[in-house]
Amino acid sequence: MDIDLATPAANIQWQQDKCPWNEAEETDEHSCAVKNVSICPYFCGIEYLDNVLCCYPNENPLQGTE
């Protein structure tokens, strides 16, 4: 899985929300997940129709339950 909410809007055909962590820090450095590299500590999963679940600014309640 490769999820990056910092994709330029010109490159996609659908509505996309900005990463709340990037908005809070006024940056584009954070990604939800990058294939074979990392998963954001606020990433809480994917729900139907590919909606990314983000728990920022709260701790991920699922962390450590894998």
C-alpha positions, 0 to 999 in steps of 0.5 A: 500500500502506498498512500500519500495525501500530499499528491498535487490536486492536478494529478488526481480526478477526485476530491482529496482532503489535506493531511491534518498533520501537514496543515497543522505544521504548514508543511507537505512532509508527512504521508499516511504510508509509504510502501516498504518505508513507514506508516504514519503514527496517526494512520488508523486504517482504510474504510470502504471506498478507500477513505483513509482514517486519520486520528491526528491530533489524538494518539492512534487507539489501535497502535500496538494491537496488531 
